[in-house]
Amino acid sequence: MAIDRLQFYLKEAKRHVERLNDVLERLKPLYPFDIEKFNNLTSSQKDMLDTLVFRFSKLQDLLGSKIFREFLNHTGFITEGKTFLELLREIEKEGITDIDTWSQFRKVRNLLAHDYPDETLEKIEAINFLIENAPILYRGGREN
């Protein structure tokens, strides 16, 4: 039963990754963003950024809330009653991702999830980071 859930979640993750890859390719000609480019985006380009943020957030949430736990259950690791940090440490031991990389992506996700007008430069920096590094998230959380 757990493997069925894991497969279901992995199929969902695959949809997010496919859409992320699509929008990343379409955004590459604009990369890197700066304040001028950001302020002069067309409606279509803003929609692409929204898609990037949405799919990235959904993928990271799915990994953190469901896939990691199901994977660990499948390996025999008891996840019930464990904190997310304990699960993340075990995921790190499995070589799937490391805590620092996960934390960095989480920080970017949280920054992009909110739309505060006085954080435009931070948002641009986060978008550039995401465009450059999103594939790390779905290649297993490691650069190599």
Protein Blocks (a to p, Z undefined) as FASTA:
>chain_A
ZZmmmmmmmmmmmmmmmmmmmmmmmmmmmpccdfklmmmccfklmmmmmmmmmmmmmmmm
mmmmmmmmmmmmmnopafehpafklmmmmmmmnomacfklmmmmmmmmmmmmpccfklmm
mmmmmmmmmmmmmmmmmnnopaZZ
